[in-house]
């Protein structure tokens, strides 16, 4: 695959022309010499509140095609000139069948990890992190988890019986030996909660927590430093729930909260994390059915671009001069 071809596609026609893929990237499952694969996981049967995130991969791709250009000003890099990225298409899912869908997603994503390619998964509800982590563990063993979210997602069961939901996946990941919690961190806990022991659930499992109020007091650079220090030495899976963002900038969310990050604050943190050894990413809980002017999907597409710039910058830094 020739990156010059990608560049010529981007520059030779208006962005509203052509078949939709993320940033008009090649739509292929050929992973030869690929660094990053964008994959949609349109599954929302594990959501406990607003359903509709099954439509997010399509919406994020559309805004990635329409709204993104190739050059990242802050990192001073054109990511697609340094890393080879493809749009892998969507994983198959089985609406209403949670555990079977997990098996299918794990099967679809495992070859990406096995080839050393970094998947950036577009959810879907947050439960998709569990099959992604299962696939990652086959390649890397236990990974460090960086979890950006207004909620900790370490509950045990929902409604007295349901083990697999978008609020229990990071407890299941610990139980299955997929995550090293001594190297993992959860950032952004905010809003209202059910049991007062919610934070205790995560801390008992070994996760480090920085709540939204604590993050605001620390500032962006200190939060980034805490993440880098905590995850040092392990490959990192980065799970980004859009509800860490304030509802004013992300109304199209599966579980919106007030008092979250604004876009500038989030970009500052992500841009300070370019040294993370990222092996996988998911961006979840975008719900186009509740979006206004596609602003949440535009935000999610830009978050994907931030990760591409981070990965490209790290690769450039590691290349011999």
C-alpha positions in Angstrom: 0.0 0.0 0.0 1.4 3.4 -1.0 0.7 6.3 1.3 1.2 8.6 -1.7 -2.0 7.1 -3.0 -3.8 8.0 0.2 -2.6 11.6 -0.1 -3.7 11.9 -3.7 -7.2 10.6 -2.9 -7.5 13.2 -0.1 -6.4 16.1 -2.3 -7.9 15.2 -5.7 -11.7 15.5 -4.9 -14.0 17.3 -2.5 -14.4 15.6 0.8 -18.1 15.0 0.2 -17.4 12.9 -2.9 -16.8 9.2 -2.9 -17.7 6.1 -0.8 -17.4 6.7 2.9 -14.4 5.4 4.8 -12.6 7.1 7.7 -10.6 9.9 6.2 -11.2 8.2 2.8 -8.6 5.6 3.8 -8.4 2.4 1.8 -11.1 -0.1 2.8 -9.3 -3.4 3.1 -8.5 -6.3 5.3 -5.0 -6.7 4.0 -2.8 -6.0 7.0 0.5 -6.2 5.1 2.8 -3.4 6.5 -0.2 -1.7 8.1 0.3 0.2 11.4 -3.3 1.0 12.4 -6.6 -0.5 11.4 -9.9 1.4 12.0 -12.6 -1.1 12.8 -16.3 -0.5 13.6 -18.1 -2.6 16.3 -21.8 -1.6 15.9 -23.1 -3.3 19.0 -25.3 -1.8 21.7 -27.3 -4.7 23.2 -25.4 -4.3 26.5 -26.4 -0.7 27.0 -28.5 -0.1 30.1 -29.8 3.4 29.1 -29.8 5.0 25.7 -29.7 2.6 22.8 -28.3 3.7 19.4 -24.5 3.5 19.6 -24.8 0.8 16.9 -25.0 3.6 14.5 -21.9 5.4 15.7 -19.2 3.7 13.5 -21.1 4.9 10.4 -21.5 8.4 11.8 -17.9 8.7 13.0 -16.6 7.5 9.7 -18.8 10.1 7.9 -17.5 13.0 10.0 -13.9 11.7 9.7 -14.4 11.8 5.9 -16.0 15.2 5.9 -14.2 17.1 8.7 -10.7 15.9 9.0 -7.6 17.0 7.1 -4.2 15.3 7.1 -2.0 17.7 9.1 -1.8 17.9 12.9 -0.7 21.3 13.9 0.2 20.7 17.5 2.4 17.6 16.8 3.7 19.1 13.6 3.0 15.9 11.7 1.0 14.5 8.9 0.1 11.1 10.4 -0.6 9.3 7.2 2.8 10.1 5.9 4.4 8.2 8.8 2.0 5.4 9.5 0.0 3.2 7.2 -3.7 3.2 8.2 -6.6 1.3 6.7 -10.3 1.2 7.3 -10.9 -2.5 8.2 -14.7 -2.2 8.0 -17.0 -3.5 10.7 -17.0 -6.5 12.9 -20.0 -8.8 12.6 -22.3 -8.6 15.6 -25.4 -10.4 16.7 -27.9 -8.0 18.2 -29.4 -9.3 21.4 -26.8 -12.1 21.8 -24.1 -10.6 24.0 -21.7 -13.5 24.7 -21.9 -14.8 21.1 -21.1 -11.3 19.9 -18.1 -11.1 22.2 -16.8 -14.3 20.6 -17.3 -12.9 17.1 -15.7 -9.6 17.9 -12.7 -11.3 19.5 -12.3 -13.5 16.4 -12.5 -10.5 14.1 -10.0 -8.4 16.1 -7.5 -11.1 17.0 -5.8 -11.1 13.6 -5.2 -7.4 13.9 -3.4 -7.7 17.2 -1.5 -10.8 16.1 0.0 -8.9 13.2 1.2 -6.2 15.5 -1.3 -3.7 14.0 -3.0 -1.2 16.4 -6.8 -1.5 16.2 -8.8 1.7 16.8 -12.3 0.4 17.4 -15.4 2.5 16.9 -18.2 1.4 19.2 -20.8 0.5 20.0 -21.4 0.5 23.7 -18.6 0.2 26.2 -19.0 -3.6 26.7 -17.0 -4.1 23.5 -13.9 -3.4 25.5 -14.0 -6.9 27.0 -13.6 -8.9 23.7 -11.0 -6.4 22.6 -9.0 -7.0 25.7 -9.4 -10.7 25.3 -7.9 -10.4 21.8 -5.1 -8.1 23.1 -4.2 -10.5 25.8 -3.6 -13.3 23.3 -0.8 -11.2 21.8 0.5 -9.2 24.7 -0.6 -10.9 27.9 -1.8 -8.5 30.6 -1.9 -4.9 29.5 -2.1 -1.6 31.2 -5.6 0.0 30.8 -6.0 3.7 30.4 -9.8 4.3 30.9 -11.3 7.7 30.2 -14.9 7.8 31.4 -17.4 9.5 33.7 -18.1 6.0 35.1 -15.8 3.4 36.4 -17.5 0.3 34.9 -16.3 -2.1 37.5 -19.7 -3.2 38.9 -20.3 -6.9 39.5 -23.8 -7.5 38.1 -26.7 -5.4 36.8 -30.3 -6.0 38.0 -29.1 -8.8 40.3 -28.1 -11.2 37.6 -26.5 -9.7 34.4 -22.7 -10.2 34.4 -21.9 -8.7 31.0 -22.9 -5.1 30.5 -21.4 -1.7 29.6 -20.8 -1.1 33.3 -19.1 -4.4 34.3 -16.5 -5.0 31.6 -13.5 -3.8 33.6 -14.3 -6.0 36.5 -14.6 -9.0 34.1 -11.3 -8.0 32.5 -9.6 -8.3 35.9 -11.2 -11.6 36.7 -10.1 -13.0 33.4 -6.5 -11.9 33.9 -6.5 -9.4 31.0 -5.5 -6.3 32.8 -2.7 -5.4 35.2 -4.4 -3.0 37.5 -1.2 -2.0 39.2 -0.3 -0.4 35.9 -3.8 0.9 35.0 -5.7 4.1 35.6 -9.2 5.4 35.4 -9.7 9.1 34.7 -12.9 11.3 34.8 -15.3 9.8 37.3 -18.1 12.3 37.5 -21.8 12.9 37.8 -24.1 10.9 40.0 -23.7 7.3 41.0 -25.8 4.5 42.5 -23.9 2.9 45.4 -21.5 5.0 47.4 -19.0 2.1 47.2 -18.5 2.6 43.4 -15.0 4.0 43.8 -14.2 1.3 46.4 -15.1 -1.3 43.8 -12.3 -0.1 41.4 -9.7 0.6 44.1 -10.2 -2.9 45.6 -9.5 -4.3 42.2 -6.3 -2.3 42.1 -7.1 0.5 39.7 -5.8 4.0 40.3 -8.5 6.6 40.0 -8.4 10.3 39.1 -11.9 11.8 39.4 -13.1 14.7 37.3 -12.7 17.1 40.3 -9.2 15.8 41.0 -8.3 16.1 37.4 -9.5 19.7 37.2 -7.3 20.5 40.3 -4.3 18.8 38.9 -4.4 20.3 35.4 -3.9 18.6 32.0 -0.1 18.1 32.2 -0.2 16.6 35.7 -2.9 14.2 34.7 -0.9 13.1 31.6 2.2 12.7 33.8 0.2 10.5 36.2 -0.9 8.3 33.3 2.6 8.0 31.8 4.1 7.1 35.2 1.4 4.6 36.0 1.5 2.7 32.7 5.3 2.7 32.3 6.7 -0.7 31.1 3.5 -2.3 29.8 1.7 -2.1 26.5 -1.4 0.2 26.8 -5.0 -0.4 25.8 -6.8 3.0 25.8 -10.5 3.0 26.3 -12.2 6.3 25.6 -15.9 6.7 26.6 -17.3 9.8 25.1 -19.3 10.6 28.2 -16.1 11.8 29.9 -16.8 14.9 27.8 -19.4 17.4 29.2 -22.9 17.0 27.8 -22.6 20.4 26.2 -20.0 19.2 23.8 -21.1 15.6 23.6 -24.9 15.4 23.7 -24.9 12.2 21.6 -23.8 9.9 24.4 -25.2 6.7 25.8 -25.0 8.1 29.4 -24.4 11.9 29.3 -23.1 13.7 32.4 -22.6 17.4 33.2 -19.3 18.7 34.5 -17.1 16.8 32.2 -14.1 17.8 30.0 -14.4 20.4 27.3 -12.7 19.7 24.0 -9.7 22.0 24.5 -8.9 20.4 27.9 -9.1 16.9 26.5 -6.9 17.7 23.5 -4.3 19.1 25.9 -4.2 15.8 27.8 -4.1 13.6 24.7 -1.3 15.6 23.1 0.8 15.2 26.3 0.5 11.4 26.0 2.4 10.8 22.8 4.9 8.6 24.6 2.3 6.0 25.5 3.0 2.5 24.1 -0.5 2.1 22.7 -1.4 -1.3 21.3 -5.2 -0.8 21.0 -7.9 1.9 21.3 -11.6 2.0 21.6 -13.9 5.0 21.3 -17.3 4.1 22.6 -20.8 5.2 23.6 -21.3 7.8 20.8 -25.0 7.8 20.1 -26.0 9.6 16.9 -29.7 9.3 17.7 -29.3 11.9 20.4 -26.7 14.1 18.7 -27.1 17.7 17.7 -25.6 18.8 14.5 -23.3 15.7 14.6 -21.1 17.5 17.1 -20.5 14.3 19.1 -19.5 12.3 16.0 -17.3 15.2 14.9 -15.6 15.2 18.3 -15.1 11.4 18.2 -13.6 11.6 14.7 -11.2 14.2 16.0 -10.3 12.0 18.9 -9.4 9.2 16.5 -7.2 11.7 14.6 -5.5 12.6 17.9 -4.6 8.9 18.4 -3.3 8.6 14.9 -1.1 11.7 15.5 0.1 10.2 18.8 1.0 6.9 17.2 2.7 8.6 14.2 4.7 10.9 16.5 5.9 8.1 18.6 6.9 6.1 15.6 8.8 9.1 14.2 10.6 9.7 17.4 11.8 6.0 17.5 13.1 6.0 14.0 16.9 6.4 13.6 18.0 9.7 12.3 
